[in-house]
Amino acid sequence: MHLTLLIPDLIPPPGFIAEPDLPALPGLQALLAQGTIKRQPGRFLEEACLHELGLKYIASNPVAALSLLADGGQPGDDMWLRADPVHLHISRDNVQLMDSHVIEPTLDEAHAIATTLNHHLATGETTRELVIEVRDAARWYLKIPHTEMPETTSLWRASGANVFDHLPENTAGNINWRSLQNELQMLLHDHPVNLARLERNTLPINGIWFWGGGTFRTHAPVVKAANTSHLLQIRNTRNMIMPPTVKGPAQAEYPYRLMLAKLALARGLAINNKLPVSALPINFAQMPLASTHNFVVLHQPTRALRANQRHEWMTAVGAIDADWLQPLKAALIDRTIESLTLLLPNEAATLRVHVVQPQPWEFWKILKPMVAKKPLAKYVL
């Protein structure tokens, strides 16, 4: 069995934590020492998921529709937009966005706020057909007309950044998305949910972020023209025959046979690609090993990193090393699994690490313990 683990921010981006404070991760360091490492461009967690399941990151990726699938919705051919709750921290020079990793809304808070916002939307001339659907405390959705699609910035790129640099851009539609975003923000200023949060000394939910819009049509693979000149024994490229029209997005073949993840986007991508989805086990010991190639997403380090919580990040990566990577090192040695791929992206670089079990004739590798050759700091750019 082969296992692929996507663990974003397990190796942190530069500047997040000082080199002397990097934790000792013996499982990770042993696997890095044993494996073949390829360095690739940096990717955010969501971009890595899109890339690994057949989609290159582009602005039109339908993240809202994909995550809606994971949340039990049926996107169909409709245009969907995420309308997620955020906190906007106002300073003298800018407005900084903090997402759900920081504010951690509850489902009751989400429904209470959505009720207020939907009442306002229903009274607007251009927004009366819009309804915010709360599928998760942190994931809210809008079904919008195809003509009203705005240009937006992904939440993972806007998080921690100056909001003024990433406001939605209107297209040819009638809805002014910037104005609407401001209107909803004003409604949240004195909302009972936020008054209660302030009494608890908790950051208020004082903004909505539109992003991730699209329909499944926007991520259908581009089908290239078929060059049949070699069949006609013609040595030029002019005999190009276009393939017949394919209805719906073509399904690509992936090596994975089972997706195990809590991340909504990963589960939605798997469902859309007809890949079975299972709940994420708490550790490798609970891992189903019957499938030939499992794909596991462990995104706890990213949650802590985006909330700028260094202690929580240390706890998360320590638990992943103890619960997953050290047992995986042992599983390779005792031949429970045949091979392992670690995908370790952060915003600066991605490490793709391939580790195989020693072959029976390589007795010196079996007897020699897997040990770290370089400190973790050497892998941080």
C-alpha positions in Angstrom: 0.0 0.0 0.0 1.1 3.5 -0.8 0.1 6.5 1.4 0.2 10.2 0.5 0.1 12.7 3.3 -0.6 16.4 2.6 0.6 18.3 5.7 0.8 22.1 5.0 2.9 24.3 7.2 4.4 21.3 9.0 7.6 23.0 7.9 6.8 26.7 8.6 7.4 29.6 6.2 10.3 31.8 7.0 9.8 34.3 9.8 6.9 32.5 11.6 9.1 31.0 14.3 12.7 31.6 15.3 15.2 28.9 14.3 16.2 28.0 17.9 12.5 27.5 18.7 11.8 25.0 16.0 10.7 21.8 17.7 12.5 18.4 17.4 10.4 16.3 15.1 12.2 12.9 15.0 9.7 11.2 12.8 9.7 13.9 10.2 13.5 14.3 10.2 14.0 10.6 9.8 11.7 10.4 6.8 13.3 13.5 5.3 16.7 11.8 5.7 15.5 8.6 4.2 13.5 10.0 1.3 14.0 11.5 -2.1 13.2 15.2 -1.8 12.0 17.5 -4.6 11.6 21.2 -4.0 8.6 22.8 -5.8 7.0 26.3 -5.8 5.3 27.4 -2.6 1.6 26.8 -2.2 -1.1 27.6 0.3 -3.0 24.7 1.7 -6.0 25.1 -0.6 -3.8 25.6 -3.7 -2.0 22.4 -2.8 -5.3 20.5 -2.7 -6.4 21.9 -6.0 -3.1 21.1 -7.6 -2.9 17.5 -6.3 -6.4 16.7 -7.5 -6.0 17.9 -11.0 -6.6 21.6 -10.9 -4.0 24.3 -11.2 -4.8 27.3 -9.1 -6.6 30.0 -11.1 -8.9 32.8 -10.0 -12.0 30.9 -11.4 -11.6 27.7 -9.4 -15.1 27.1 -7.9 -14.0 26.7 -4.3 -17.5 27.7 -3.0 -19.2 25.0 -5.1 -16.6 22.4 -4.1 -16.8 23.0 -0.4 -20.6 23.1 -0.7 -20.5 19.6 -1.9 -18.6 18.6 1.2 -21.1 20.4 3.4 -24.0 18.4 2.0 -25.2 20.8 -0.7 -26.0 20.2 -4.4 -24.3 23.0 -6.4 -25.5 21.7 -9.8 -24.8 24.2 -12.6 -25.5 27.2 -10.4 -23.0 30.0 -9.6 -22.0 29.9 -5.9 -20.0 32.4 -3.9 -18.6 32.0 -0.4 -19.7 34.7 2.1 -17.6 33.9 5.1 -17.7 35.6 8.5 -14.5 37.6 9.3 -13.1 40.1 11.8 -11.8 43.4 10.3 -9.2 45.0 12.5 -9.1 48.7 11.9 -5.8 50.5 12.4 -4.6 53.9 11.4 -3.1 52.8 8.1 -5.1 49.8 7.0 -7.9 47.3 7.8 -6.6 43.8 8.5 -8.7 40.7 7.9 -8.8 37.8 10.4 -10.7 34.7 9.3 -12.6 31.9 11.2 -9.3 30.4 12.5 -9.1 33.5 14.7 -12.7 34.4 15.5 -14.1 30.8 15.8 -17.8 31.5 15.3 -20.4 29.1 16.7 -23.2 27.7 14.6 -25.8 29.6 16.7 -23.9 32.9 16.1 -23.8 32.1 12.4 -27.5 31.5 12.1 -28.4 34.7 14.1 -26.2 36.9 11.9 -27.4 35.3 8.7 -31.0 36.0 9.6 -30.2 39.7 10.0 -28.2 39.8 6.8 -30.8 37.9 4.8 -33.5 40.3 5.9 -31.4 43.2 4.6 -30.7 41.4 1.3 -34.4 40.8 0.8 -35.1 44.5 0.8 -32.6 45.5 -1.8 -33.5 46.0 -5.4 -30.5 44.1 -6.8 -30.1 41.6 -3.9 -33.6 40.5 -3.1 -32.9 37.0 -4.7 -29.8 36.5 -2.6 -29.9 34.3 0.5 -27.0 33.5 2.7 -26.9 29.7 3.5 -25.1 28.7 6.6 -23.8 25.2 6.1 -21.0 25.4 8.7 -20.2 28.0 11.4 -17.3 29.2 9.3 -18.6 28.5 5.8 -21.5 30.6 4.4 -22.8 30.5 0.8 -24.6 32.7 -1.7 -26.2 31.4 -4.9 -25.9 34.2 -7.4 -26.9 34.8 -11.0 -24.3 34.0 -13.6 -24.2 37.6 -14.7 -23.3 38.9 -11.2 -20.0 37.1 -10.7 -17.4 39.4 -9.0 -13.6 39.2 -9.2 -12.5 38.3 -5.6 -9.5 37.4 -3.6 -9.3 34.0 -2.0 -9.7 34.1 1.8 -6.4 32.4 2.4 -4.6 35.2 0.5 -6.6 38.0 2.1 -6.2 36.7 5.7 -3.8 38.9 7.6 -3.5 41.3 4.7 -4.8 44.8 4.1 -8.4 44.6 3.0 -8.2 47.7 0.8 -5.8 45.8 -1.5 -8.3 42.9 -2.0 -11.8 44.2 -2.2 -14.2 42.6 -4.7 -14.2 44.0 -8.2 -17.6 44.4 -10.0 -18.1 42.9 -13.4 -20.9 43.6 -15.9 -23.6 42.8 -13.4 -25.9 45.1 -11.4 -24.7 44.3 -7.9 -22.1 46.6 -6.4 -20.2 44.0 -4.4 -18.0 46.5 -2.6 -21.0 48.6 -1.5 -22.9 45.4 -0.4 -19.9 44.3 1.6 -19.9 47.7 3.4 -23.6 47.6 4.0 -23.4 44.2 5.7 -20.5 45.3 7.8 -22.5 48.2 9.1 -25.4 45.9 10.1 -22.9 43.8 12.2 -21.6 46.8 14.2 -24.2 46.6 16.9 -25.5 43.1 16.3 -26.5 41.3 19.5 -24.1 38.5 18.7 -21.2 40.9 18.6 -22.3 42.7 21.8 -22.3 39.4 23.6 -18.9 38.5 22.1 -17.4 41.9 23.3 -18.7 41.2 26.8 -16.8 37.9 26.7 -13.7 39.8 25.5 -13.9 38.0 22.1 -13.3 39.5 18.7 -16.6 40.5 17.0 -17.7 39.1 13.7 -17.8 42.5 12.0 -17.4 41.6 8.3 -18.3 39.3 5.5 -15.8 38.2 2.8 -17.0 37.3 -0.7 -14.7 34.8 -2.5 -14.4 31.5 -4.2 -17.1 32.0 -6.7 -17.7 29.9 -9.7 -19.6 26.9 -11.1 -18.3 23.4 -12.0 -18.2 24.5 -15.6 -15.3 26.8 -14.8 -12.9 23.9 -13.9 -13.6 21.5 -16.8 -10.3 20.4 -18.2 -9.2 22.1 -21.4 -9.4 19.4 -24.1 -6.7 19.9 -26.7 -7.2 19.3 -30.3 -6.1 15.8 -31.5 -3.3 15.7 -34.0 -4.0 12.8 -36.3 -1.4 13.6 -39.0 0.8 10.6 -37.9 -2.1 8.3 -38.9 -2.2 9.9 -42.3 1.6 9.8 -42.6 1.7 13.6 -43.0 4.6 15.4 -41.5 2.9 18.7 -40.6 0.6 19.9 -38.0 -2.2 21.3 -40.2 -4.4 18.3 -40.1 -6.0 19.1 -36.7 -9.3 17.4 -35.9 -11.3 18.7 -32.9 -12.7 16.0 -30.6 -16.5 15.8 -30.2 -18.1 18.0 -27.6 -18.0 16.5 -24.1 -21.0 17.2 -21.9 -19.9 18.2 -18.4 -16.4 18.2 -17.0 -14.3 15.3 -18.0 -13.2 13.2 -15.1 -9.4 12.7 -14.7 -7.8 9.5 -13.4 -6.1 9.9 -10.1 -3.9 7.3 -8.3 -5.7 7.8 -5.1 -8.4 5.4 -3.9 -9.6 7.0 -0.7 -9.6 10.5 0.7 -9.3 11.0 4.5 -9.7 14.7 5.5 -11.6 17.1 7.6 -10.9 20.1 5.2 -14.1 20.8 3.3 -12.3 21.7 0.1 -10.4 18.4 0.0 -13.6 16.4 0.7 -15.4 18.4 -2.0 -12.7 17.8 -4.6 -12.8 14.1 -3.7 -16.6 13.9 -4.1 -16.5 15.7 -7.4 -13.9 13.3 -8.7 -15.8 10.2 -7.6 -13.2 9.5 -4.9 -14.5 7.8 -1.7 -14.3 10.0 1.4 -13.7 8.8 4.9 -13.5 10.5 8.3 -10.0 11.5 9.3 -8.7 9.1 12.0 -7.0 10.5 15.1 -3.7 8.8 14.3 -2.0 6.3 12.0 -3.0 3.4 14.2 -6.7 4.0 13.3 -5.9 4.2 9.5 -7.8 1.8 7.2 -5.1 0.0 5.2 -7.2 -2.0 2.8 -7.1 0.6 0.1 -4.1 0.6 -2.3 -3.5 4.3 -2.1 -4.9 6.6 0.5 -4.7 10.4 0.5 -4.6 12.0 3.9 -4.9 15.8 4.6 -3.6 17.0 8.0 -4.1 20.7 8.1 -3.9 21.4 11.9 -0.6 23.3 11.6 -2.2 25.7 9.0 -5.1 26.5 11.4 -2.6 27.6 14.1 -0.3 29.4 11.7 -3.2 31.5 10.2 -4.3 32.4 13.7 -0.7 33.4 14.5 -0.7 31.0 17.4 2.9 29.7 17.8 2.2 27.6 20.9 -0.8 25.9 19.2 1.4 25.3 16.1 4.1 23.7 18.2 1.4 21.4 19.8 -0.1 20.5 16.4 3.2 19.6 14.7 4.3 17.6 17.7 1.1 15.6 17.7 1.4 14.9 14.0 5.0 13.7 14.4 4.1 11.4 17.3 0.7 10.2 16.0 1.5 9.8 12.3 5.1 10.3 11.2 6.9 8.2 13.8 4.4 5.3 13.3 4.8 5.6 9.6 8.6 5.3 9.9 8.0 2.1 11.8 5.4 0.9 9.3 7.9 1.3 6.4 10.5 -0.8 8.3 8.1 -3.6 9.2 6.6 -3.5 5.7 3.1 -2.6 6.7 3.2 0.0 3.9 5.3 -0.2 0.8 5.9 3.5 0.2 5.1 7.0 1.4 4.8 10.4 -0.2 4.9 13.5 2.0 3.6 16.8 0.5 4.8 19.6 2.7 3.8 23.0 1.3 4.0 26.4 2.7 3.7 29.8 1.1 7.5 29.9 0.3 8.2 26.4 -1.0 6.8 22.9 -1.2 8.8 19.7 -0.4 7.7 16.5 -2.1 9.3 13.6 -0.2 9.1 10.0 -1.5 10.1 7.3 0.9 10.2 3.6 0.1 10.6 0.5 2.3 14.0 -1.2 2.1 14.1 -4.3 -0.2 14.8 -7.7 1.4 18.3 -7.8 -0.2 19.1 -4.4 1.3 19.7 -5.9 4.7 22.0 -3.1 5.7 19.2 -0.6 5.3 16.8 -2.7 7.3 19.2 -3.1 10.1 20.3 0.5 10.1 17.9 2.8 12.0 16.3 5.7 10.2 17.9 8.8 11.7 17.9 12.5 10.9 20.8 13.8 8.9 20.0 17.5 9.1 18.2 19.7 11.6 14.7 20.8 10.7 15.9 24.4 10.3 17.9 23.5 7.2 14.6 22.7 5.4 13.1 26.2 6.1 13.9 28.7 3.3 
